[in-house]
């Protein structure tokens, strides 16, 4: 491939090669799909140490154990689940033929067939997982893929490009690197499906580009992830689990609890409990190798700017661990922004960092009304033991997924879909639903040998009673 060619030309060449190979091969067998999934697993196993070292360097401090858990093992688990289940997922499903053909021996079934080539654009906060987790469903469905890692983590992107190129057949899985221009070029081409993980603003651009070629999209876009503390909740347990969630990846996760709604009379107790729990996890910020650094200076300034704006608007900010936060470096304590006004930036923007809004409430229905007046979130969390209240929350809100009495657990379900709704995205991956997302669900009708339509007077020339015969079947 000519290194001086444009990004669009290079990607178009890869796409053309994959489409040519796809058409020549036809539908790959289950064994071929397993081999392709296994090749990705083997690649991760062979290179996991170098990959987590690259992620650590890109973040300027990310525990390697966390990267192993989240990115390497998270990806391997999803790939293995697809490998083990794809036979069942691939099996045609019998469907009922309609009357009267069902009584004459006709049959029907649904087949799940590969679409072709899928473009997958990952993000920086989980640079392996957001590429390879959807890839599991893509390969299980019999497709090919072109990966585009995030340029925000350049060492990881370069290393991943090197090992993918060396380990995998580019006519099955290829990779391209670069910035927004490369992403724009990729999403402007006639792929058979696109997967994008990132911000809502960029998701809109991806969807607009995809529309030029009528390419279906799967968008995982994040959101405010509201967290409701019911009056029946165990406050210490809720505070601890939320603190764990906020400590995870420095809050740089699309399903990180973003805004906590707390009964007003429990507000101060909740804040104190979160501070205590978080300080037990990360008693110091500066130089603490267990604390994940903010990925770059731009994102440090962005989150710090939200805090400064909230303070300027009269909000109270509490920290965990307590004390003045550092003004240098890229590690930050957890900052709890208490009751910021509605026009504060931190109330509108996804935080994606080590901060959380805490709002006191009097009536639960007021909380539900506020959640429903906002863009649909990717995740919603409820803490409490009141079954009726829990059901009321679930029945009167809409989000991509829900975790009850914990945070960030539902994305880990292998046998359930993960994805957003509305502003937090569309489509999903994981498990059977992910396989179906990247498949063309094709209906097949198998006709019976006999066709009684002529003798029943249902074909031209129509007899005088045909209209009355049809009208007689219009029943409530």
N, C-alpha and C positions, 0 to 999 in steps of 0.2 A: 504494500500500500504506500503510495507516495506521501512522504512526511510533509510535503509542502501543500498538499491539497487542503481544502477547507474542511471544517468539522463536519458540515452537512454531507460533503462528498464522501468522507471517510466512513461516516455512519451509514450512508446510503449504500455503500459498497458492502458493508457487513450485512445489512438488512437484505440486500439482493442475494448474497451468498446463502443466508439462512433460508430465505424463501425458496430458492432453487433446490436446496437440499431437502426442505420440507415437502415440496411437491414430488420430488423423486422418491422419497422414502414412503410416503403415505403415512398411515397411522402407525406409530411405533408400538411395539408389543409391550406388555407389562415388564418383561425382562429387560428390554432396552431402556425403559424409563428408570427401572431400579438401578441399572448400571450407571446411568447419567447422574442420578441422585447420589449414588455411592462415590462417584468421582469427586463430587463437591465435598462430601464428608471427608474423604481421604485427604483432599487438599487442606481442609481446615485442621485435621489432626496433624498433618506433616508440618504445617507452618504456624501453628497457633502461638508459639512463643514469640516469633518475630512480629506477628500481627498485634499482639497485646502490647509489645514494647513500642510499636509505632503509634498505637492509640495513646499510650502514656505520654510519649513525646509530643504528640499533637496537642493534647490537653494541657501540657505543662504540669501534669500531676493527676493521674487517674490510677487508682490501685489496680494492679494487674489481675488480682483475684476477682475484682468486680468485672473487668473486661472479659475474663474467662467465663464467668457465670452468665453475664448478660449477652455478650456478643457471640462468643464461641459456643458455649454449651447451649445457649438459647437457640442459635441457628442449628446446631447438630440435632437437638431434640426435635425441632420442627421437621428437619430433613428426614430423620429416622421415622417419625410418625407417618410421613408421606410414603416413605419406602415400604413400611409394613402394611399400610392400608390401601394402597392404590389398586390392588386387585378387586377389592370390594367396591371401591369408588367407581372403577371403570365398568363394572358389570352393567349391561343393559337392564333397564327397569321396565317390566311389563306394565302396560296401561290398558284400561278398558276401552274397547271399541264401542262406538255408539250404535244405538238401535236403528234399524233392525239388523245391521250387518254383524253385530256381535252374536246374534242367534244363527247366522248363516255360516259361521266359521271364520270370520275376519279376525285379525289380531292387530295389536298396536304395541309399540314400545318406544322408549326414549333411549337414545344413545348419547354418550358424552364424548365429543370429538375435539381434538386439539384445534386451536384457532390459527396457529402459525408462529409468529415471532412477537415476543413481548418486550417492551422497553421498561426497565426498572430503574428509577432514580431514587437513590438512598439519601439519607441525611446524616449530619455529623454527630448527633448525640448518641446514636447507636449505629456506627458506620458499617458494621458487618451485618447485624441483625436486620436492618431495614432493607438490605439488598437480598440476603440469603434466605430469610424467612419467607417472603413472597415467592422467591425462586423455587422453594420446595413445592408449592402448589402448581407453579408454572410447569416444572418438569414432570410432576406427577400427571398433569393433564396432557402431556405429550408435546408440549411446545418447546420452542427455542427462546433464547433471551439475549438481550444486550444490556449490560449493567452500566450504570453511571454513578460512581461514588461521589460524595460531597467533596468539593474543593476546599472546604473549611478545615478539613483534616488531610493536608496534602501528603504527609508521609504515609499515612494509612492508604490513601487512594493510590499512590505510586506503587507501594508494595503489593496491594491487592491486584493492581493491573499486571504487575510482573508475574505473580504466581498464577493468576487465572490464565494468562496467555501461555504459561509454561505447562499448566496442568490440564487444561480443558480444551476440547475441540471448539474452535471459534465458530464453526457452523452449528454448534449446539449452544454454547455459552461464550459470548464475547464481552469485551469491556472497553469502554472509552473513558477518558479523563478530561477534565477541564472545568471551566467556570460556567456562568449563566449562558454564555454564547453556545456552549456545547449542549446544555440542557434544552435551549431554545431550538437548536438544530434537530436534536433527537425527537422532540415532541412534535415537530413540524412534518415528520416523515410518516408514511403509511404503514406503521406497525399494525398489528392485529389486536393489540391491547397495550395500554400504558399503566404503569403503577408509579405513583409519586407519593413520597412522604415529605412533609415540610409545612410551610406556613399556608394559611388560607389565601393570602394575597398571591403567592406564587402558584398555588393550586388553581386559581382562576385563570392564570396565564397558560398553564398546562392544558386546562380544559378548552380554552379558546383555540390553542394550536391544534389540539386533537380534533376539534370540530371541523377543521379544514378538510380532513380526510375521513370524517365520521368514525374515528377510532374510539372504542369504549375505554373508559378510564376507571381506575381504582385510586381514590384519593384518601390519604390518611393525614388529617390536617390539625389535630389537636383542639385546643379550646380552653375554657376557664375551669373545667373540672370542679364543679361545686361539691362541697362536703358538708352534709347536714348532720349536726349533733342533736339527736333527739333528747328530750328530757329523761327518757328511760335509759340512756346510754351510761355505761361505766366510763366515767370521765378519764380516769387514769389510763385505762386500756386504750381508749380512743386517742388520747393525747400521745401515748407512746407509739401507736401504729402510724399516726399521722407524722410524727417526728421521724420515724424510720423512712416513710415515704419521701419526706422533704430532704433527708440526708442522702437518699439514693441518687447517685450521679449529680450531686449538687443541685437537685431540683430540675435538672435539664432533661426532662422526660415529658413526652406529650400527654401522659396521663397523671402527672404529678398533681396532688391536691393543691388547688390554686386559691380557692376562696372557701373559708370555713364559716358556716352559719351556726352560731352558738346561742342557746337561750340567754337572754340578757342577764339573768340573775346568776348564771354560771360562767359569765365571760371571764372574769378575773381569775377564777379557779382554773379554767381551761388554759389560759395564757401561761399561768405559773406551771401547770402540769406539762405543757409542751416544752417550756424552757428547761425544766428539770430533765425530761426525757431526752431532749436533743443534746443537752450538755453531757449526759452520761454517754451518749454515742460519740460525740465529737467535743471533748472538753476544751479543746483549743482550735484555733483556725490557722494561724500562721505556722507554716512548717509542718502541719499535721498531714502525714502521708496517707491517712485514711480518708481525708477530705478531698473530694473531687474539685479540681480547679475549674473556674469558668473557662470556656474553650478559647476565648481570645479577648483582647482589650475592647473590641467593639461591643461584645456582649456584656462585659463588665460595666462599661459606660451606660449601656441601655438599661440594665437592671438598677444600677445606682441612680440613674436618672428618674426611674419610677419612684424610688424611695424619696429622693429630694423633692420631687413634685408633690408627693403626698404630704410630706412635712410642711411644705410651703402652703398647702391648703388646709392645714390645721390638724392633720392626722397624728396620732401617737404611734411611735415605733418602739417596740421592745425587741431585744436581741437574745439569741441563745447560741453560745454561752453569753452571759451578760457582759456588758462593758462596751466601750466605744469600738465600732468595727474598724478594721484596717482600711487605710486609704490608698495603699500600694499593694502590688501583687494581684493575683487573680483568685485567691480564696476568700470567701466571705462567710460570716456566720449566718444563721437563719434570722431573718428580720420579719417580725410579725407586725403588719401594718393594721392598726386597730381603727375601725370605723372611718376609713377615708371617705370623703364626700363622693357623690355619684360621678362628678365630672373629673375625678382624679384619673390619670392615665393608667394607673395600676388596676383600676376597676374595669377598664375596657380592654386592655391588652393582655394577651397570654404572657405570664411572667417568665416562665422557662428559666428559672434560676432559684437561688436560695432566698426566697421571700414568699410570704403568704398573707393574703388579706383575711382579717378576722372581723366578722360583722355580728353584732348582737341582734337578736330578734325577740319579738313578743309572741307572735302567732305564726305557726308553721305555714299556714296558707299564704301569708305574706312572702315567705321565702320561696314557696313554689311559684307564686306569681312573678317574683323577680327572675327566677331561673327561666321561666317560660317566656318572659319578655326579652331574654337575651339570646344570642345565637346558640344553636344546639351544641352541647358539649360532647367531646369524645368519651368522657367518663363522668359518672356521678357516683358519689359515695354517701351511704347512710349508716349512721351508728345509732343503735337503740335496740331494745328488746320488746318494744310494743309492736306486736304483729300487725295490728290494724293500722297503726301509723306508717309502718314500713310499706304495707300494701297501698296506702293512700299516696305515699311518695312515688312509688313505682307506677301506679295507675295514672298519675296526674303530671308526670314529667316525661321527657323523651331525651335520650342520650345514646351515644354509640353503644355503651355497655355500662354495667353497674357492678360494684362490689359492695357487699353489705358487711358491716362491722370489720372492715379492713380497707386498705387502699391498694390499687394497682395489681390486683390478683387476677381479674378476669382476662387480661390480655394473655396470660400464661396458659389458658385453657387450650388444649390441643384439639378437643372434640367440640369446639364451639367457634363461631366466627368472631374475628376482631376487625372493627372498622367504625367509621363515624356516620353521622347523619346531618344533613343540612350543612352548616358552615364548618362542621368538624370532619366532613368528608362524605364519600359515597363508596359503595362496594366494600368488600372485606376479603381477608385471607385467613388462613388457619383451617386445618381439618377438611372435612367433606365440603363445607361451604366454600373454602378457598379453591379446592379442586374444581367445583362447579363454576366459580367465578371466572376461571381461566379456560373453561371448556365452552364449546358451542353445544347447547342442549338441543339435540336434533330429534324431532318427532318422526316416527316411521309408522305408516299404516300398511298392513299387509292384507290385500283384498281376498275375499272368499272366491271360490271358483264360480259360484252362481251369482247372477245379477238379476234380481226380480223387478227392477224398476220399470221396464217396458210393460211387463204383464200387469203391474200394479197401476199403470196409467200415469206414471210420474215423468215420462219423457214425451217430447213433442212427436206427433201432434197431440195436444192435450185434449182429453175427452171433456164432455160438458160438466161432469161431476168433479173435475180435478180441484177447482177452487173450493168447492164445498168440502171436499175431502181434507184439504189443508186447513180450512177454517175450523173444522170440527176438532182439530188438535190444539187450538188456541184455548188453553184452559188455565185457571188460576193455580 
